[in-house]
Amino acid sequence: MKTILITGGSRGIGEAIVRLASSKYRVAFTYNTSAQRALALSQEVGAKAYKCDVSASDQVESVIAEIKRDFGGIDLLVNNAGIAQDKLFQDITDEDWRKMMGVNLDGTFFVTRAVVPGMISKGYGRIVNVSSMWGTDGASMETHYSASKAGVIGLTKALSKELAPTGITVNAVAPGAIDTDMMKTYTDEELKEFVSEIPFGRLGKPEEVAEAVMFLLSADYITGEVLSIRGGY
Ligand code: NDP
C-alpha cells in the first residue's frame, strides 16, 4: 500500500483529505497547533499525526526524516497547510507578509524539497498543492494571500516540467469558497454577498475538494495542471 503525507491535516480541507485518503493509502499527516483534534483524527482513521510548523525548514526536515523512517518512504504528497488574512494592501506589515509567504509558499517549498529525492529514487511520485482561486484571480484585501497562492501555482507548473521525466506528477487544486474555519475571517454579511455570486448558491464542502485531490493523486498522465473547485464562480 502506498504512503501519503498530507500537511495541515488536523482541520478543514486537510482533515477531509485525510479521511478520504485513509481508505486507499497509509496516511501520515501534520498539524501545527490543533494537537487534540489531530490525535483524535489519527486514532479514528488509523493515520499517524506529526507536529510540524511547515514554515520552519528545520522542523520540516526532521519530521520528513521521521515519517520516512516510520513508513519506509513517501509516495504521495498533498501540500495543504495554509493561512489567510484579510487586510487592506497598505496595512500589510512586513511581519504579515513574511508569515503569509512563510506558511503558504515557503512551507510548500520546504516540504516538497524534503520529499522529492525519495520519490526520484523510486521513480514514482504524486504531488498535489492546494492553491486557491485567489491565486489565479486575485482577491481584494488579500494581496499577500493571493500572491502566495499564485506562487504555489508557479512552483507547481515549473516543478511539473522538471520532474516529469522521473515519473512524478505535480498538480494543484484551486478551491473557491469552502466551508471551513478559514471562512470565519468573513462577516455574515460579507459571506452572504459572496455566496450570492456563486452560481451553485452555496459554499463548497471540504469533501468536494478532497475528491478532486484524490482524482489528481490517481491520475497518471496529468501534470502541471490547476483544477478549480469553485461551483461555477
Ligand atoms: P483551516 O484554517 O480550516 O485549516 C488550516 C490547516 O493548516 C490546519 O490543519 C492548520 O493546522 C494548518 N496550518 C496552519 N498554519 C500552519 C503551519 N504554520 N504549519 C503547519 N500547518 C499549519 O483552512 P482550510 O482547510 O480552509 O484550508 C486548507 C488549505 O486550503 C489552505 O492552504 C488554504 O489556503 C486553502 N484554501 C482554502 C479555501 C477556503 O475557502 N477554505 C479556499 C481556497 C484555498 P493546526 O490547526 O494544527 O494549526
py3Dmol code that shows the C-alpha trace and the ligand (Angstrom):
import py3Dmol

protein = """\
ATOM      1  CA  MET A   1       0.000   0.000   0.000  1.00  0.00           C
ATOM      2  CA  LYS A   2       1.303   3.464  -0.889  1.00  0.00           C
ATOM      3  CA  THR A   3       2.075   6.088   1.753  1.00  0.00           C
ATOM      4  CA  ILE A   4       0.647   9.582   1.567  1.00  0.00           C
ATOM      5  CA  LEU A   5       1.670  12.687   3.510  1.00  0.00           C
ATOM      6  CA  ILE A   6      -0.886  15.461   3.956  1.00  0.00           C
ATOM      7  CA  THR A   7       0.179  18.735   5.596  1.00  0.00           C
ATOM      8  CA  GLY A   8      -2.320  20.592   7.773  1.00  0.00           C
ATOM      9  CA  GLY A   9      -4.492  17.520   8.202  1.00  0.00           C
ATOM     10  CA  SER A  10      -5.949  18.498  11.566  1.00  0.00           C
ATOM     11  CA  ARG A  11      -8.874  20.618  10.319  1.00  0.00           C
ATOM     12  CA  GLY A  12     -10.929  21.680   7.302  1.00  0.00           C
ATOM     13  CA  ILE A  13      -9.877  20.589   3.822  1.00  0.00           C
ATOM     14  CA  GLY A  14      -6.808  18.723   5.109  1.00  0.00           C
ATOM     15  CA  GLU A  15      -8.941  16.693   7.504  1.00  0.00           C
ATOM     16  CA  ALA A  16     -11.315  15.770   4.645  1.00  0.00           C
ATOM     17  CA  ILE A  17      -8.334  14.622   2.562  1.00  0.00           C
ATOM     18  CA  VAL A  18      -7.011  12.555   5.498  1.00  0.00           C
ATOM     19  CA  ARG A  19     -10.418  10.856   5.863  1.00  0.00           C
ATOM     20  CA  LEU A  20     -10.793  10.073   2.168  1.00  0.00           C
ATOM     21  CA  ALA A  21      -7.173   9.019   1.678  1.00  0.00           C
ATOM     22  CA  SER A  22      -7.225   6.620   4.632  1.00  0.00           C
ATOM     23  CA  SER A  23      -9.439   4.176   2.710  1.00  0.00           C
ATOM     24  CA  LYS A  24      -6.792   3.852  -0.006  1.00  0.00           C
ATOM     25  CA  TYR A  25      -3.369   4.730   1.409  1.00  0.00           C
ATOM     26  CA  ARG A  26      -1.279   4.567   4.574  1.00  0.00           C
ATOM     27  CA  VAL A  27      -1.675   8.099   5.894  1.00  0.00           C
ATOM     28  CA  ALA A  28       0.777  10.397   7.655  1.00  0.00           C
ATOM     29  CA  PHE A  29      -0.370  13.952   8.302  1.00  0.00           C
ATOM     30  CA  THR A  30       0.952  17.039  10.020  1.00  0.00           C
ATOM     31  CA  TYR A  31      -0.681  19.537  12.336  1.00  0.00           C
ATOM     32  CA  ASN A  32       0.671  22.669  13.939  1.00  0.00           C
ATOM     33  CA  THR A  33      -1.491  23.863  16.859  1.00  0.00           C
ATOM     34  CA  SER A  34      -4.542  21.533  16.854  1.00  0.00           C
ATOM     35  CA  ALA A  35      -2.896  18.658  18.738  1.00  0.00           C
ATOM     36  CA  GLN A  36      -6.068  17.223  20.299  1.00  0.00           C
ATOM     37  CA  ARG A  37      -8.013  17.201  17.045  1.00  0.00           C
ATOM     38  CA  ALA A  38      -5.063  15.663  15.233  1.00  0.00           C
ATOM     39  CA  LEU A  39      -4.696  12.912  17.803  1.00  0.00           C
ATOM     40  CA  ALA A  40      -8.430  12.102  17.768  1.00  0.00           C
ATOM     41  CA  LEU A  41      -8.479  12.022  13.962  1.00  0.00           C
ATOM     42  CA  SER A  42      -5.403   9.829  13.735  1.00  0.00           C
ATOM     43  CA  GLN A  43      -6.971   7.314  16.122  1.00  0.00           C
ATOM     44  CA  GLU A  44     -10.308   7.398  14.316  1.00  0.00           C
ATOM     45  CA  VAL A  45      -8.943   6.724  10.815  1.00  0.00           C
ATOM     46  CA  GLY A  46      -5.767   4.812  11.672  1.00  0.00           C
ATOM     47  CA  ALA A  47      -3.388   7.512  10.427  1.00  0.00           C
ATOM     48  CA  LYS A  48      -0.265   8.868  12.091  1.00  0.00           C
ATOM     49  CA  ALA A  49      -0.071  12.548  13.107  1.00  0.00           C
ATOM     50  CA  TYR A  50       3.144  14.581  13.364  1.00  0.00           C
ATOM     51  CA  LYS A  51       3.585  18.077  14.789  1.00  0.00           C
ATOM     52  CA  CYS A  52       5.294  20.400  12.324  1.00  0.00           C
ATOM     53  CA  ASP A  53       5.252  24.114  11.528  1.00  0.00           C
ATOM     54  CA  VAL A  54       5.754  23.970   7.768  1.00  0.00           C
ATOM     55  CA  SER A  55       7.258  27.458   7.708  1.00  0.00           C
ATOM     56  CA  ALA A  56      10.288  26.221   9.707  1.00  0.00           C
ATOM     57  CA  SER A  57      12.637  24.295   7.415  1.00  0.00           C
ATOM     58  CA  ASP A  58      14.453  22.555  10.301  1.00  0.00           C
ATOM     59  CA  GLN A  59      11.158  21.174  11.650  1.00  0.00           C
ATOM     60  CA  VAL A  60      10.155  20.061   8.153  1.00  0.00           C
ATOM     61  CA  GLU A  61      13.474  18.279   7.557  1.00  0.00           C
ATOM     62  CA  SER A  62      13.341  16.344  10.831  1.00  0.00           C
ATOM     63  CA  VAL A  63       9.645  15.411  10.542  1.00  0.00           C
ATOM     64  CA  ILE A  64      10.007  14.174   6.949  1.00  0.00           C
ATOM     65  CA  ALA A  65      13.003  12.067   8.032  1.00  0.00           C
ATOM     66  CA  GLU A  66      10.895  10.628  10.885  1.00  0.00           C
ATOM     67  CA  ILE A  67       7.966   9.822   8.551  1.00  0.00           C
ATOM     68  CA  LYS A  68      10.343   8.120   6.096  1.00  0.00           C
ATOM     69  CA  ARG A  69      11.720   6.003   8.950  1.00  0.00           C
ATOM     70  CA  ASP A  70       8.212   5.112  10.184  1.00  0.00           C
ATOM     71  CA  PHE A  71       6.692   4.346   6.772  1.00  0.00           C
ATOM     72  CA  GLY A  72       9.720   3.439   4.627  1.00  0.00           C
ATOM     73  CA  GLY A  73       9.111   6.332   2.223  1.00  0.00           C
ATOM     74  CA  ILE A  74       6.512   8.803   0.958  1.00  0.00           C
ATOM     75  CA  ASP A  75       4.805   8.089  -2.386  1.00  0.00           C
ATOM     76  CA  LEU A  76       2.215  10.847  -2.449  1.00  0.00           C
ATOM     77  CA  LEU A  77       2.239  14.364  -1.023  1.00  0.00           C
ATOM     78  CA  VAL A  78      -0.504  16.928  -0.508  1.00  0.00           C
ATOM     79  CA  ASN A  79       0.714  20.396   0.474  1.00  0.00           C
ATOM     80  CA  ASN A  80      -2.446  21.681   2.125  1.00  0.00           C
ATOM     81  CA  ALA A  81      -1.324  23.636   5.235  1.00  0.00           C
ATOM     82  CA  GLY A  82      -2.153  27.292   4.817  1.00  0.00           C
ATOM     83  CA  ILE A  83      -3.246  30.532   6.428  1.00  0.00           C
ATOM     84  CA  ALA A  84      -5.303  33.527   5.269  1.00  0.00           C
ATOM     85  CA  GLN A  85      -5.717  37.116   6.383  1.00  0.00           C
ATOM     86  CA  ASP A  86      -7.982  39.995   5.338  1.00  0.00           C
ATOM     87  CA  LYS A  87      -6.169  43.333   5.232  1.00  0.00           C
ATOM     88  CA  LEU A  88      -6.008  46.464   3.154  1.00  0.00           C
ATOM     89  CA  PHE A  89      -2.881  46.368   0.995  1.00  0.00           C
ATOM     90  CA  GLN A  90      -1.306  49.426   2.618  1.00  0.00           C
ATOM     91  CA  ASP A  91      -1.874  47.985   6.123  1.00  0.00           C
ATOM     92  CA  ILE A  92       0.020  44.738   5.452  1.00  0.00           C
ATOM     93  CA  THR A  93       3.122  44.784   7.670  1.00  0.00           C
ATOM     94  CA  ASP A  94       6.470  43.147   6.904  1.00  0.00           C
ATOM     95  CA  GLU A  95       5.544  40.562   9.514  1.00  0.00           C
ATOM     96  CA  ASP A  96       2.125  39.832   7.924  1.00  0.00           C
ATOM     97  CA  TRP A  97       3.757  39.437   4.516  1.00  0.00           C
ATOM     98  CA  ARG A  98       6.554  37.154   5.777  1.00  0.00           C
ATOM     99  CA  LYS A  99       4.151  34.999   7.773  1.00  0.00           C
ATOM    100  CA  MET A 100       1.858  34.522   4.775  1.00  0.00           C
ATOM    101  CA  MET A 101       4.741  33.636   2.454  1.00  0.00           C
ATOM    102  CA  GLY A 102       6.365  31.565   5.206  1.00  0.00           C
ATOM    103  CA  VAL A 103       3.428  29.192   5.641  1.00  0.00           C
ATOM    104  CA  ASN A 104       1.798  29.145   2.203  1.00  0.00           C
ATOM    105  CA  LEU A 105       4.792  29.347  -0.139  1.00  0.00           C
ATOM    106  CA  ASP A 106       7.958  28.543   1.855  1.00  0.00           C
ATOM    107  CA  GLY A 107       6.064  25.693   3.554  1.00  0.00           C
ATOM    108  CA  THR A 108       5.147  24.155   0.200  1.00  0.00           C
ATOM    109  CA  PHE A 109       8.761  24.532  -0.938  1.00  0.00           C
ATOM    110  CA  PHE A 110      10.335  23.091   2.258  1.00  0.00           C
ATOM    111  CA  VAL A 111       8.067  20.034   2.404  1.00  0.00           C
ATOM    112  CA  THR A 112       8.314  19.284  -1.316  1.00  0.00           C
ATOM    113  CA  ARG A 113      12.115  19.675  -1.307  1.00  0.00           C
ATOM    114  CA  ALA A 114      12.405  17.199   1.566  1.00  0.00           C
ATOM    115  CA  VAL A 115      10.092  14.636  -0.085  1.00  0.00           C
ATOM    116  CA  VAL A 116      11.144  14.744  -3.750  1.00  0.00           C
ATOM    117  CA  PRO A 117      14.549  12.941  -3.507  1.00  0.00           C
ATOM    118  CA  GLY A 118      12.847   9.784  -2.166  1.00  0.00           C
ATOM    119  CA  MET A 119      10.294   9.928  -4.996  1.00  0.00           C
ATOM    120  CA  ILE A 120      13.044  10.331  -7.584  1.00  0.00           C
ATOM    121  CA  SER A 121      14.859   7.236  -6.306  1.00  0.00           C
ATOM    122  CA  LYS A 122      11.617   5.244  -6.514  1.00  0.00           C
ATOM    123  CA  GLY A 123      10.797   6.630  -9.977  1.00  0.00           C
ATOM    124  CA  TYR A 124       7.280   7.414  -8.774  1.00  0.00           C
ATOM    125  CA  GLY A 125       5.544  10.267  -7.021  1.00  0.00           C
ATOM    126  CA  ARG A 126       2.319  12.265  -6.961  1.00  0.00           C
ATOM    127  CA  ILE A 127       2.252  15.807  -5.576  1.00  0.00           C
ATOM    128  CA  VAL A 128      -0.864  17.959  -5.213  1.00  0.00           C
ATOM    129  CA  ASN A 129      -0.534  21.526  -3.961  1.00  0.00           C
ATOM    130  CA  VAL A 130      -3.538  23.347  -2.528  1.00  0.00           C
ATOM    131  CA  SER A 131      -3.582  26.798  -4.092  1.00  0.00           C
ATOM    132  CA  SER A 132      -6.731  28.950  -4.300  1.00  0.00           C
ATOM    133  CA  MET A 133      -8.931  30.708  -6.831  1.00  0.00           C
ATOM    134  CA  TRP A 134      -7.394  33.892  -5.456  1.00  0.00           C
ATOM    135  CA  GLY A 135      -4.057  32.578  -6.725  1.00  0.00           C
ATOM    136  CA  THR A 136      -5.454  32.673 -10.262  1.00  0.00           C
ATOM    137  CA  ASP A 137      -7.918  35.575  -9.996  1.00  0.00           C
ATOM    138  CA  GLY A 138      -6.577  37.762  -7.157  1.00  0.00           C
ATOM    139  CA  ALA A 139      -8.739  38.974  -4.253  1.00  0.00           C
ATOM    140  CA  SER A 140      -9.221  42.490  -2.984  1.00  0.00           C
ATOM    141  CA  MET A 141      -7.993  42.820   0.650  1.00  0.00           C
ATOM    142  CA  GLU A 142      -5.995  39.593   0.281  1.00  0.00           C
ATOM    143  CA  THR A 143      -2.978  40.683  -1.754  1.00  0.00           C
ATOM    144  CA  HIS A 144      -0.427  38.739   0.268  1.00  0.00           C
ATOM    145  CA  TYR A 145      -2.641  35.620   0.305  1.00  0.00           C
ATOM    146  CA  SER A 146      -3.241  35.895  -3.448  1.00  0.00           C
ATOM    147  CA  ALA A 147       0.493  36.385  -4.129  1.00  0.00           C
ATOM    148  CA  SER A 148       1.434  33.364  -2.014  1.00  0.00           C
ATOM    149  CA  LYS A 149      -1.133  31.164  -3.774  1.00  0.00           C
ATOM    150  CA  ALA A 150      -0.054  32.421  -7.226  1.00  0.00           C
ATOM    151  CA  GLY A 151       3.474  31.469  -6.150  1.00  0.00           C
ATOM    152  CA  VAL A 152       2.260  27.952  -5.385  1.00  0.00           C
ATOM    153  CA  ILE A 153       0.888  27.715  -8.938  1.00  0.00           C
ATOM    154  CA  GLY A 154       4.209  28.895 -10.422  1.00  0.00           C
ATOM    155  CA  LEU A 155       6.086  26.335  -8.329  1.00  0.00           C
ATOM    156  CA  THR A 156       3.629  23.607  -9.413  1.00  0.00           C
ATOM    157  CA  LYS A 157       3.964  24.326 -13.124  1.00  0.00           C
ATOM    158  CA  ALA A 158       7.759  24.673 -13.096  1.00  0.00           C
ATOM    159  CA  LEU A 159       8.345  21.589 -10.944  1.00  0.00           C
ATOM    160  CA  SER A 160       5.959  19.504 -13.058  1.00  0.00           C
ATOM    161  CA  LYS A 161       8.238  20.054 -16.059  1.00  0.00           C
ATOM    162  CA  GLU A 162      11.417  19.355 -14.096  1.00  0.00           C
ATOM    163  CA  LEU A 163      10.079  16.134 -12.568  1.00  0.00           C
ATOM    164  CA  ALA A 164       8.028  14.699 -15.450  1.00  0.00           C
ATOM    165  CA  PRO A 165      10.943  12.602 -16.785  1.00  0.00           C
ATOM    166  CA  THR A 166      11.312  10.979 -13.338  1.00  0.00           C
ATOM    167  CA  GLY A 167       7.739   9.635 -13.145  1.00  0.00           C
ATOM    168  CA  ILE A 168       6.486  12.276 -10.705  1.00  0.00           C
ATOM    169  CA  THR A 169       3.420  14.405 -11.386  1.00  0.00           C
ATOM    170  CA  VAL A 170       2.846  17.811  -9.778  1.00  0.00           C
ATOM    171  CA  ASN A 171      -0.581  19.409  -9.905  1.00  0.00           C
ATOM    172  CA  ALA A 172      -2.553  21.994  -7.955  1.00  0.00           C
ATOM    173  CA  VAL A 173      -6.147  22.481  -6.903  1.00  0.00           C
ATOM    174  CA  ALA A 174      -7.643  25.954  -6.734  1.00  0.00           C
ATOM    175  CA  PRO A 175     -10.651  25.836  -4.392  1.00  0.00           C
ATOM    176  CA  GLY A 176     -13.197  28.649  -4.318  1.00  0.00           C
ATOM    177  CA  ALA A 177     -15.078  29.453  -1.119  1.00  0.00           C
ATOM    178  CA  ILE A 178     -15.045  26.300   1.013  1.00  0.00           C
ATOM    179  CA  ASP A 179     -16.896  25.955   4.316  1.00  0.00           C
ATOM    180  CA  THR A 180     -14.047  25.699   6.872  1.00  0.00           C
ATOM    181  CA  ASP A 181     -12.669  27.740   9.779  1.00  0.00           C
ATOM    182  CA  MET A 182     -10.810  29.832   7.205  1.00  0.00           C
ATOM    183  CA  MET A 183     -14.118  31.378   6.078  1.00  0.00           C
ATOM    184  CA  LYS A 184     -14.602  32.738   9.611  1.00  0.00           C
ATOM    185  CA  THR A 185     -12.473  35.733   8.618  1.00  0.00           C
ATOM    186  CA  TYR A 186     -15.574  36.960   6.717  1.00  0.00           C
ATOM    187  CA  THR A 187     -18.536  38.597   8.472  1.00  0.00           C
ATOM    188  CA  ASP A 188     -22.019  37.054   7.932  1.00  0.00           C
ATOM    189  CA  GLU A 189     -22.865  39.970   5.656  1.00  0.00           C
ATOM    190  CA  GLU A 190     -19.718  39.503   3.538  1.00  0.00           C
ATOM    191  CA  LEU A 191     -20.360  35.771   3.344  1.00  0.00           C
ATOM    192  CA  LYS A 192     -23.948  36.302   2.160  1.00  0.00           C
ATOM    193  CA  GLU A 193     -22.778  38.653  -0.559  1.00  0.00           C
ATOM    194  CA  PHE A 194     -20.028  36.235  -1.553  1.00  0.00           C
ATOM    195  CA  VAL A 195     -22.421  33.266  -1.786  1.00  0.00           C
ATOM    196  CA  SER A 196     -24.854  35.310  -3.902  1.00  0.00           C
ATOM    197  CA  GLU A 197     -22.132  35.477  -6.574  1.00  0.00           C
ATOM    198  CA  ILE A 198     -21.577  31.699  -6.652  1.00  0.00           C
ATOM    199  CA  PRO A 199     -23.737  30.062  -9.381  1.00  0.00           C
ATOM    200  CA  PHE A 200     -24.181  26.972  -7.144  1.00  0.00           C
ATOM    201  CA  GLY A 201     -25.630  29.292  -4.472  1.00  0.00           C
ATOM    202  CA  ARG A 202     -23.645  27.724  -1.638  1.00  0.00           C
ATOM    203  CA  LEU A 203     -20.139  27.303  -0.261  1.00  0.00           C
ATOM    204  CA  GLY A 204     -18.137  24.238  -1.286  1.00  0.00           C
ATOM    205  CA  LYS A 205     -17.639  21.376   1.151  1.00  0.00           C
ATOM    206  CA  PRO A 206     -14.154  20.251   2.230  1.00  0.00           C
ATOM    207  CA  GLU A 207     -15.034  16.751   0.957  1.00  0.00           C
ATOM    208  CA  GLU A 208     -15.607  18.186  -2.528  1.00  0.00           C
ATOM    209  CA  VAL A 209     -12.031  19.493  -2.583  1.00  0.00           C
ATOM    210  CA  ALA A 210     -10.763  16.183  -1.185  1.00  0.00           C
ATOM    211  CA  GLU A 211     -12.425  14.312  -4.075  1.00  0.00           C
ATOM    212  CA  ALA A 212     -10.610  16.491  -6.619  1.00  0.00           C
ATOM    213  CA  VAL A 213      -7.305  15.950  -4.791  1.00  0.00           C
ATOM    214  CA  MET A 214      -7.853  12.169  -4.803  1.00  0.00           C
ATOM    215  CA  PHE A 215      -8.513  12.285  -8.541  1.00  0.00           C
ATOM    216  CA  LEU A 216      -5.228  14.102  -9.239  1.00  0.00           C
ATOM    217  CA  LEU A 217      -3.350  11.696  -6.968  1.00  0.00           C
ATOM    218  CA  SER A 218      -4.547   8.745  -9.037  1.00  0.00           C
ATOM    219  CA  ALA A 219      -4.092  10.330 -12.488  1.00  0.00           C
ATOM    220  CA  ASP A 220      -1.015   9.129 -14.408  1.00  0.00           C
ATOM    221  CA  TYR A 221      -0.882  11.438 -17.439  1.00  0.00           C
ATOM    222  CA  ILE A 222      -1.881  14.770 -15.903  1.00  0.00           C
ATOM    223  CA  THR A 223       0.811  17.147 -14.681  1.00  0.00           C
ATOM    224  CA  GLY A 224       1.281  20.896 -14.294  1.00  0.00           C
ATOM    225  CA  GLU A 225      -2.478  21.466 -14.143  1.00  0.00           C
ATOM    226  CA  VAL A 226      -4.573  23.634 -11.843  1.00  0.00           C
ATOM    227  CA  LEU A 227      -8.009  22.155 -11.147  1.00  0.00           C
ATOM    228  CA  SER A 228     -10.653  24.625  -9.966  1.00  0.00           C
ATOM    229  CA  ILE A 229     -13.326  23.600  -7.452  1.00  0.00           C
ATOM    230  CA  ARG A 230     -15.489  26.706  -7.229  1.00  0.00           C
ATOM    231  CA  GLY A 231     -19.118  25.885  -8.004  1.00  0.00           C
ATOM    232  CA  GLY A 232     -19.043  27.881 -11.228  1.00  0.00           C
ATOM    233  CA  TYR A 233     -17.829  31.103  -9.583  1.00  0.00           C
TER     234      TYR A 233
END
"""
ligand_1 = """\
48
NDP
P -8.244 25.751 8.057
O -7.914 27.057 8.674
O -9.525 25.078 8.362
O -7.055 24.702 8.331
C -5.731 25.084 8.097
C -4.819 23.910 8.320
O -3.467 24.319 8.061
C -4.871 23.389 9.755
O -4.757 21.980 9.730
C -3.640 24.030 10.393
O -3.054 23.255 11.428
C -2.683 24.054 9.207
N -1.638 25.072 9.392
C -1.801 26.410 9.511
N -0.601 27.004 9.698
C 0.319 26.004 9.713
C 1.726 25.979 9.866
N 2.451 27.081 10.086
N 2.351 24.775 9.821
C 1.645 23.658 9.624
N 0.318 23.607 9.472
C -0.336 24.779 9.516
O -8.122 26.034 6.481
P -8.737 25.292 5.219
O -8.937 23.861 5.486
O -9.840 26.105 4.728
O -7.515 25.491 4.204
C -6.673 24.450 3.762
C -5.953 24.921 2.527
O -6.904 25.254 1.523
C -5.109 26.190 2.750
O -3.921 26.097 2.022
C -5.997 27.275 2.175
O -5.267 28.393 1.742
C -6.648 26.548 1.020
N -7.898 27.146 0.558
C -8.986 27.265 1.394
C -10.154 27.844 0.916
C -11.370 28.014 1.761
O -12.309 28.680 1.302
N -11.466 27.433 2.948
C -10.241 28.328 -0.461
C -9.062 28.143 -1.233
C -7.933 27.570 -0.732
P -3.379 23.490 13.002
O -4.848 23.705 13.143
O -2.910 22.206 13.622
O -2.566 24.659 13.454
"""
view = py3Dmol.view(width=600, height=400)
view.addModel(protein, "pdb")
view.setStyle({"model": 0}, {"cartoon": {"style": "trace"}})
view.addModel(ligand_1, "xyz")
view.setStyle({"model": 1}, {"stick": {}})
view.zoomTo()
view.show()
